[in-house]
Amino acid sequence: MKKNLSNLQKSIKVKFKNLNLLQKSLTHKSYDIINNYEKLEFLGDRVLGLVISKKLIDLYPEEKEGILDKKLASLVNKNVCSYIGKKLKLYDFILMGNLTNKNTKIENKIISDCCEALIGAIYLEKDFDFTEKFILKTWDELIKSSKITQVDSKTKLQEYSLKKYKTLPTYKLISSTGPKHKPSFKIAVKLKHSKFIEAIGSSKKNAEQAAAKEFLKLLVKS
């Protein structure tokens, strides 16, 4: 059953001549195996990335590429697109084949996909300039918060090692213990000419971050 999209058009302030295009951006493959949002999602993802990348370069002309890349990743990931999709209340308009009643919860990933597909649909319906304005207005709050970027310990240690030794840090798994639902990993890290420094974490990734953090503490003291 098709949904009335007039309220959505009013809320996003985009008037579509081709309503089928808008509907397609909100149609899951479980509802229509052919005319669904997948290709529009593919397009919207690229348009979103281009617009945000361009904006970040304008905002931070002196920033290094690595930091810009982290800012970009924090602004265009699936969690953010899901957040935006919920703000736009896309869940009220999504068509799925397995929605048995109005109370059925739609997965965050699908809301995120539809958000990107909507951007793709706006781009095809209007043009790049219009779509750019829509994205920048919709992402405005998040873009402003991108001024604060936390660089994690592993990245800091990697940058230090590359600058001083022209090589990456070496990480080594020491042990893996505990039950499957609550594992504990001990990881060690070393730089060129240094000894291994160990740390423990609930995952390999967390343990590597912890080890890098401990190593950085030693660098500060030395």
C-alpha positions as CSV (number, residue, x, y, z in Angstrom):
1,M,0.0,0.0,0.0
2,K,1.5,3.3,-1.1
3,K,1.7,6.1,1.5
4,N,0.7,9.7,1.3
5,L,4.0,11.6,0.9
6,S,2.7,15.2,1.1
7,N,3.6,15.5,4.8
8,L,7.1,14.3,4.2
9,Q,7.6,16.8,1.4
10,K,6.4,19.6,3.7
11,S,8.7,18.6,6.5
12,I,11.8,18.3,4.3
13,K,10.8,21.3,2.3
14,V,11.3,19.5,-1.0
15,K,8.5,19.3,-3.6
16,F,8.8,16.3,-6.0
17,K,7.4,16.4,-9.5
18,N,8.3,12.7,-9.7
19,L,6.6,11.2,-6.7
20,N,7.5,7.7,-7.8
21,L,11.2,8.6,-7.3
22,L,10.5,9.8,-3.8
23,Q,8.5,6.6,-3.1
24,K,11.3,4.5,-4.5
25,S,13.8,6.0,-2.0
26,L,11.6,4.7,0.8
27,T,10.8,1.3,-0.6
28,H,12.7,-1.8,0.9
29,K,13.4,-4.7,-1.4
30,S,11.1,-6.9,0.8
31,Y,8.2,-4.8,-0.6
32,D,9.4,-4.5,-4.2
33,I,12.4,-6.6,-5.4
34,I,12.9,-4.4,-8.5
35,N,11.8,-0.8,-7.6
36,N,13.5,-0.3,-4.3
37,Y,15.9,2.2,-2.7
38,E,19.2,0.3,-3.2
39,K,20.6,2.2,-6.2
40,L,19.4,5.5,-4.8
41,E,21.1,4.7,-1.6
42,F,24.3,4.0,-3.5
43,L,24.0,7.4,-5.2
44,G,23.0,9.3,-2.1
45,D,26.0,7.9,-0.2
46,R,28.4,9.4,-2.7
47,V,26.6,12.7,-2.9
48,L,26.5,13.0,0.9
49,G,30.2,12.2,1.1
50,L,31.1,14.8,-1.6
51,V,29.1,17.5,0.0
52,I,30.4,17.0,3.6
53,S,34.0,16.6,2.3
54,K,33.7,19.9,0.4
55,K,32.3,21.6,3.5
56,L,35.0,20.3,5.8
57,I,37.8,21.5,3.5
58,D,36.1,25.0,3.5
59,L,35.8,25.0,7.3
60,Y,39.3,23.6,8.1
61,P,41.6,24.6,5.2
62,E,44.7,24.1,7.4
63,E,43.7,20.7,8.8
64,K,45.6,17.5,7.9
65,E,43.9,15.0,5.6
66,G,43.9,12.3,8.4
67,I,41.9,14.6,10.7
68,L,39.5,15.6,7.9
69,D,39.0,11.9,7.1
70,K,38.0,11.2,10.8
71,K,35.7,14.2,10.8
72,L,34.1,12.9,7.6
73,A,33.7,9.4,9.0
74,S,32.0,10.8,12.1
75,L,29.5,12.7,9.9
76,V,28.4,10.2,7.2
77,N,28.4,6.9,9.0
78,K,25.3,4.7,9.3
79,N,24.5,5.8,12.9
80,V,24.4,9.4,11.8
81,C,22.3,8.7,8.8
82,S,19.9,6.8,11.0
83,Y,19.8,9.7,13.5
84,I,19.0,12.1,10.6
85,G,16.4,9.7,9.2
86,K,14.6,9.6,12.5
87,K,14.7,13.3,12.8
88,L,13.0,13.5,9.4
89,K,10.5,10.7,10.6
90,L,11.3,8.6,7.5
91,Y,10.0,5.5,9.4
92,D,6.5,6.8,8.9
93,F,6.8,6.5,5.1
94,I,9.0,3.4,4.6
95,L,7.4,0.5,2.7
96,M,8.4,-3.0,3.8
97,G,6.9,-6.4,2.9
98,N,7.0,-7.6,6.5
99,L,5.4,-4.7,8.4
100,T,2.5,-6.4,10.0
101,N,1.3,-3.4,12.0
102,K,2.1,0.2,12.8
103,N,4.0,-0.7,15.9
104,T,6.5,-2.9,14.1
105,K,9.9,-1.3,14.7
106,I,12.0,-0.6,11.6
107,E,15.7,-1.4,11.9
108,N,18.1,1.5,12.2
109,K,20.1,0.3,9.2
110,I,17.0,0.5,7.0
111,I,16.3,4.1,8.2
112,S,19.9,5.0,7.5
113,D,19.7,3.4,4.0
114,C,16.5,5.4,3.3
115,C,18.1,8.6,4.4
116,E,20.9,8.1,1.9
117,A,18.4,7.0,-0.8
118,L,16.4,10.2,-0.1
119,I,19.5,12.3,-0.8
120,G,20.0,10.4,-4.0
121,A,16.3,11.0,-5.0
122,I,16.6,14.7,-4.2
123,Y,19.8,14.9,-6.4
124,L,18.0,13.3,-9.3
125,E,14.8,15.4,-8.9
126,K,16.6,18.7,-8.4
127,D,20.3,19.3,-8.9
128,F,23.6,19.2,-7.0
129,D,23.3,22.8,-5.7
130,F,19.8,22.2,-4.3
131,T,20.9,18.9,-2.7
132,E,24.0,20.5,-1.2
133,K,21.9,23.1,0.5
134,F,19.5,20.4,1.8
135,I,22.4,18.3,3.3
136,L,24.1,21.3,4.9
137,K,20.9,22.5,6.5
138,T,20.0,19.0,7.7
139,W,23.5,18.2,9.0
140,D,24.2,21.8,10.3
141,E,24.1,20.8,14.0
142,L,26.4,17.9,13.5
143,I,28.8,19.8,11.3
144,K,29.2,22.5,14.0
145,S,30.0,19.8,16.6
146,S,32.7,18.4,14.3
147,K,35.0,21.2,15.5
148,I,35.9,18.9,18.4
149,T,37.8,15.8,17.2
150,Q,39.2,13.3,19.6
151,V,42.2,11.5,18.2
152,D,42.4,8.0,19.8
153,S,45.6,6.7,21.5
154,K,46.4,4.1,18.8
155,T,46.3,6.9,16.1
156,K,48.5,9.2,18.2
157,L,51.1,6.4,18.8
158,Q,51.0,5.5,15.1
159,E,51.6,9.2,14.1
160,Y,54.5,9.4,16.6
161,S,56.1,6.2,15.4
162,L,55.9,7.2,11.7
163,K,57.3,10.6,12.4
164,K,60.2,9.4,14.5
165,Y,61.0,5.9,13.1
166,K,59.2,5.8,9.7
167,T,57.6,2.6,10.8
168,L,54.3,1.5,12.4
169,P,54.0,0.3,16.0
170,T,54.1,-3.5,16.4
171,Y,51.1,-5.1,18.3
172,K,51.2,-8.7,19.7
173,L,48.5,-10.8,21.2
174,I,49.8,-12.1,24.5
175,S,46.7,-14.0,25.8
176,S,43.0,-14.5,25.3
177,T,41.1,-15.7,28.4
178,G,37.6,-15.7,29.9
179,P,34.3,-17.1,28.7
180,K,32.9,-16.1,25.2
181,H,30.4,-13.7,26.7
182,K,33.1,-11.9,28.7
183,P,36.5,-12.4,27.1
184,S,39.7,-10.7,28.2
185,F,42.6,-9.9,25.8
186,K,46.1,-9.0,26.7
187,I,47.9,-7.1,23.9
188,A,51.5,-5.7,23.9
189,V,52.8,-2.9,21.7
190,K,56.3,-1.7,20.9
191,L,58.0,0.8,18.8
192,K,61.4,0.5,17.1
193,H,64.1,0.0,19.8
194,S,61.6,-0.1,22.6
195,K,60.3,-2.9,24.9
196,F,56.8,-4.2,24.7
197,I,54.1,-2.5,26.9
198,E,51.1,-4.6,27.8
199,A,47.5,-3.8,28.5
200,I,44.2,-5.7,28.9
201,G,40.8,-5.1,27.2
202,S,37.4,-6.7,26.5
203,S,38.3,-7.0,22.8
204,K,41.5,-7.0,20.8
205,K,40.6,-3.4,19.6
206,N,40.1,-2.2,23.1
207,A,43.3,-3.9,24.3
208,E,45.3,-2.3,21.5
209,Q,43.9,1.1,22.5
210,A,44.8,0.5,26.1
211,A,48.3,-0.6,25.3
212,A,48.8,2.4,23.1
213,K,47.5,4.7,25.9
214,E,50.0,3.1,28.4
215,F,52.9,3.6,25.9
216,L,51.9,7.3,25.4
217,K,52.0,7.8,29.2
218,L,55.6,6.5,29.2
219,L,56.5,8.9,26.4
220,V,55.2,11.9,28.3
221,K,57.2,10.9,31.4
222,S,60.4,10.3,29.4
